[in-house]
Amino acid sequence: MGGVIGEEEGGHQTVAGHPADGTGAPWGGLQPVRQVAARLIEPAVRRAAGELSEHRGPGAHKPDLSRRCSHRRQLCHGMASGGPAGTAGILRRMQNEVPAGIHYENVSRFFAENVPGGDAPLTFSLISGGRSNLTYKVESASGVWVLRRPPLGHVLPTAHDMAREYRVLSGMAKANFPAPRPIALCEDAGVNDYPFYVMDYREGVIIAEELPGGYAATQEERRALSKALVATLVELHAIDYNAVGLGDFGRPEGYVERQVRRWSEQWARSETRPLPGIQELIRRLKNSIPQSPPPTIVHGDYRLGNMMLAHDDPGRVVAVLDWEMATLGDPLSDLGYTLGYWGETADPPQYIAARATAAATAHPGFLTRAELVAEYGRLSGREVSAIEFYEVLAYYKLAVIVEGIHARYLAGETVGEGFEGYGGRCELLVEAALEIADGAADPRLRGHG
């Protein structure tokens, strides 16, 4: 989203490396509050999921990355030097059209020196932004890339770590896992105010709100899509994180406990007004923490809206996107997070009609939420009986994320529109989490322990 609480210690649109605004991503939820809250999650996470990361401690390993930013003294002095006046005029016009968050000359020089094919005049367009890491499409006569950088303000101390995101993508490339391939990392904040990195451009279908017309039109294709989502998650959780250079990427012991605590700390940093329900939710989560299975790489924002699918095959994953929340931890947290976005045909009509992303999977042929859990358990061999805790944990995280968005909006540090109602959305998400907890099998999660 996706920022995190990631943790480390110690429509159909063709886009690049990050979902753009388009059509459809699934939701999950049945009761009235849950129905309303689910509609709010997709925009919150799609651009804001990265509010809390457990980042490196003082003695943790810093990766040796091959492509780093040139020193500030090497910054560009003008791409058109020595060229005809017409070229200079074109470049001046390109600079005037650059979106917020990009220093045109500096970033152009970095591309020329560090990105193969990046030595031609560049154009930048914002794919998504304002609520989390900003994602830009970068084009030239020689190629197309994606640039990721932190938001324009309100950067919390453990969020939006570009080197960390670059590193996990490097690990995914070593594992041949479907994810964007990283190309170059700039850690010199003098170039573009904050560190940033460049990755390759992928083409495919991202379902942001509802199924694109004619896509996954048959029940067979929808079932294949559902199974591909689960199989890809199982594949991620099966990666040997030591073998791909991520052995010190997090501190998995006590992962869930730290998630509950650190999200509460983030709430304290982002809180704009008292919200008593969040304290009750924290109390219940602290009292009902289940025993975690052996740790794995955790994506932290795993859902259909962060997957790019093949144009010609809904059952083939082109790339999993938004890795800002990734860490080492409890794999069931990814599964629980996915359920919060997955609608099904049995959900109430008023929920489906609310234009929630649940509409995308609320069609015959898609697996139900229970079937997703069963499929994951079958493929991974993991015990999944405590999944309700992880679903409640997901709503808890989202409530804190949305409050962080609201804080940035109040400070005037967001890009784009649609932020006005995020304060009320946080309250609804807290109510939704408590509603799910009230119906849980574990009496401690119901508040009786």
N, C-alpha and C positions, 0 to 999 in steps of 0.2 A: 502499500500500500504500500518493496514495498516497504520501508523504514521500520520500525518495529516497536513493537518491542521486539526487535530482533535481538539477538543477544550474543555478545561476546565478552568474555572477561579477559582480564589480565592484563446489426448493421453490418454491418459488414463493412469493414474498412481495411485497406491495406496500409499498414503502418510499419514503423521500424522500431523494434525492440521494446515497445510500450503500447498498451492499449490506447487508442484514440477514442474520441467521442463518436459513437456509432450506435449500433443496435444490439442489444441484449446481453445480459448476464444473469444467472440464476439466483434465486433467493431461497430461503427456507423459513418456515414459520407458519403457525396455524392460528393462534389466539389473536384477538383484536389488536392488542398492543404490539404483539410480535409482527403482525401483518404490516402495521404502519412503520415500525422500526426497520423492518427488512428493506423497505423501499429506500431508506436513508443510507444503507450501508455501502452500496456500490459506489456512489459518487464520493463518499468519504474515503473509502479504501483505495479506489482507483487512483486518486491523486494525493492521498494523505496518509497512507498506511504507515509511513515511516517515522513515527514520532518517538520511538524508544528502542534503543539498541543497547545490548550489553557489550560494550566495546572493550578493547584491549586494556589490560592493566599495565602498570608501568614497566614490567619486565617481559611483556609478551613479545613474541616474534613479530618482526616487521618484514613483509614479503619482499623478496628481491625481484622487482618487476622490470622487465627489459626495456620498456618504452616509457620514459619519464619526460616531464616537461623541461625544456631548455631554461637556462637561467634568465632572470628578468632582463638582464642587460642585452639579451639577444632578441628582444621583442621587435615586432614588425615596425618599420619606419615608413611604411606605405607600399602597398602591393603594386602600385602603378608606377613606381619609380623607373625612369628610363623608357617607359612605354609612351605611346601616342596620347595626345590630350583626350581623344575620344574614350580610350580605355580608362583613363583617370576619372572621367565624368561618369562612366558606367559604374565604376567601383564606389564613387561617392554616393551615387543613388542607391547602390546595394547597401551601403552602410546606413543610410538614412532609413532603410526599410527593415533593419535588423530588429527582432523582437527583444523585449526587456530580458536582461540576464546574459547577454552576449556582448563582449567587447570585440568588435569586428576585426580590427587590425591585429590585436594580440592573438586572438583565437586563430585567425587565418595564418599567422606566422607559425603557430604551434602545429597546425595541420601540415603546412609545407615541410616542416622539419621532422615530423614524427609519424605521419599517416601516409602510407603508400598511395600515390595518386592524389594527395591533398594539396598539391602545389598550384592548383588552378583557382581562379576566383570562385568564392563560395557564396551560396545563399542559405539562409537559415529560416526555418519555420517551426513554430511551437506545436508539438504534438499534444502535450498535456502539460499542465503546470499550475502553480499557485498553492496547491494543497499538500504536495510532497515534492520529491525531487522533480526538477523540471527536465523535460525530455524534448529534444529538438531534432528535426530532420535536417541534415546537412547535405547539400547537393552541389556538384560541380560538373564540368564537362567530362571529368575523369571517373566519377563514381558517386555513390550515395552512402551516407553513414548516419549514425545516431550519436548524439552528444547528450550526456546526463550530467547535471549539476544540482547542488542543493537549492532549496527555495530562496526567495529574495529576502527573507527575514525570519525572526523567531526560530533560529536554529538551536535546538536544545543540545546540551553538551555531549550526548551519546547518540545523536541521530545524524543521518545524512552523511555517512562516512563513505566517500567515493573510493578510496583505496580498498576498503573492505568489500564493497560491491564488486569492484574490479577483480579482486582476488577470488571471490567465490565463482565468478564467471570463468576465470582461468581454470579453476578446479573442474567446473562442468565441462569445459572444452577437453581437458585431459580424460575425463570419463566418457567422452562422446555422448553426453546427455543433451537432449534438444533444448538449447538455450542460445541467446546471442553470443557471438564470439567477441571477446574484448580485443581491442587493437592498440590503444595507447592511453596512458594515464598521465594527467598533469596534476602534480601536487603543489605547485607554486601558486599560491593565492594571488600573487601580483599579476598574473595573466588575466584572470577573469573573476576576481574577487573571492572566489572559492575554488577548491580543487574540482576537477571534472575528468570524465573519461569518455573515450570514443569506442563504439562497438559497431559490429556489422549490421547491415540493414536486412531485415527479413520481410517477406511478403506472405500474406495469408489472411485468414478470416478471424476476426476477434468479435466474439458475441458479447455486446455491451449491455443491451437491454432486452432484446427479443430476437428470435431467429430471423435472419435475413430471408427474404422471399426466395423460395426454391432451394434453400440450403438445409441439409439434413431433413429432407422432406419425407423420407420414408421411416417407418418404425425400425427397420433394420439399421439404417444409418444412425438414428438416434441412440439405439442400443450400442452400436459400435463407438459412438462419441463418448457415451457414458463410461464404457469399459476402458477406452483409451485414457480418459481422465484418471481413473483409478490405477490402471497399469503404469502410467507415467509416474504417479505419486509413489507407487511401490518401487519402481525403478530408482527413483531419487533416494528413497530410504534404504536401498540396498547398496548404494555406493560406499566403497571403503574410503572413508574420509582421510585416513592416513596416506593411502596410496595416491591420492590426488593433491597432496600438499595442504590439507586442511585439518591436520591433527590437532593444531592449537587454535583453531578458529573459534572455539567457544569453550566453556567449562560446563559440560553437560550434567554433572552431579548437582542435584538440587534445582534443576532447570525450572520446573513448574513453580516451586516455592518462590524462586526469584522473579518469575514472571508476575505473579500476584503482587509481590512487594514492589517491584520496580515500576509496574504500571501505576501503583498507588503513589509512588514518588513523582511520576510524571504528571499525575492528576494534580498534585500539590503545586507543581511548576506552572501548569497551564490553567488552573482553576480560575474562572471569572466570577463565580458566585457559589455559595454553599449549595450542596446537593446531598441531602441525608441518605438517599437511596444508595449512593455509591458506597457508603460506609457499611451498610448492611450486606451489600454484595461482596465486598472485600472480606467481611467476617465469615460469611458462608464458604467462600472459596478457600480461605485459610484453614477452615475446620474440616474440609472434605477432600483434601489433596490425595489422589490415588497413587499407588505405586507405579512408577514409570517403567516401561520396557527398556531394553538396552538402547542407548542413544544412537541417533543417526543425524545426517544433515537434515535440517528443517528449513523449509522455504519461508514460512512465516506469513505468507499471504496467498496461499494456494487455493485457487478457485477457477471456475470456467472463464471469468472475465480477464484473467491473467494468462490465458493460453491462446496461442495462435495456431489455427488449424489449417490444413491444406485446402486450397480452393476446390480441388477435385475429389477430396476424400475426408469427410468429417471425422473419420476414425483414425486419422494420422495427425500427430502433434508436430507442428513445425518448430515451435519454440515455447518454452515457459518463460514468462516475463516478470519484471519487478522483483529483484532479488535483494532489495535493501533491508529486508527483515530476516534474512537467512542467518543461521547459526547452527550449532550442534545442540541437540536437545531431544525432547520427547516427540517421537513421530506422530503420536495420536493427536497432538495439537494441530498439525496440518489437516488431518481428517476432520476434526471437529470444526475447524474454520471453514472447510469446504461445505459442510452441511448447512451453515448459516445462509448460504446463497443458493441453495438447490430447491427449486419449487417442484411440485408434482401435481398430477391431475386431481388428486383428492383434496387439495387445498381449497378453501372457500372462494366462491366466485368474486366477492368484493376484493379479496387479496389479489387475485389474478388481474382484475380490472384496474387496479391501482397503478399500472405501468411499472410494477416492480420487475426486477430482473428475474423474478420467479417465473414470469411468463415464458422465458426462453426454454425452460425444461419442463414446464407444465403441459406436456403433450404426450399422447400415447407413444410408447416406445422407449422413452427415457427411463432409466432405472429410478426407483424410489430411493429416498434417503436410507431406508433400512437395507435396501439391496446394495447401495453403495458401501455401507458399512460391512455387510456380509461379504461382498466381493473383495474388499480390502483385506479383511481377515483371512479369506481363503487364499489370496495370492501371497500375502506377507507372512502368514502363519502366526500373526500376533493376536493376543487376546484383546477384544474390543468391547467388553461388557461395561466399561466405565465411560463410554463415549459421551454421555450427557454432561459430565463435568467439563469436557473439552469444548463442547458447544457453548456452555455458559461462559467459559473463559473467553471464547472468541467474542461474544457480545460485550463482555466487560472491556476487552481491549478496544473494541470499536467505539464504545462510549468515550473512553479517554482520548482516542484519536480525534473524534469529532469535537471534543472540547478544545483540543489544541488548534484545530482549524478555526474554531470560533474566536480563540484568543488572537490568532494572526489576523483574522478579519477585523476585529475591533482595533487592532494596531495599524490597520491599513497596509498590511504586508502580504496580501493575496493578489494573484493575477487572474483576471477573468471575472465572470459573473456567477451568481448562484450561491453565495455564501451567507445570505442574510438570515436564513432560518436555522443555522447550525447549532445555536444555543439550545433551542427547543428540541432538536433532534437528539442531542446528548441525553436529555431527560427521558425521551422515549426509549432509547437503547437501554438505559439502566432499568426501566420498567420491564422491558422485554426480557432482559437477562434474569430478573427476579421471577418473572412469570414461568420461564423455562425451569428454573431451579425449584419452584414450588411444585412442579409435577414430576420431579426426578425420583428415581428409585432409591437413591441414597438419602436416608433421613438427615444426614449432616448437611447435604446440599439443600434440603428443604428447610433448613434452619433449626432442626431439632437436636443438633448435637453440639 
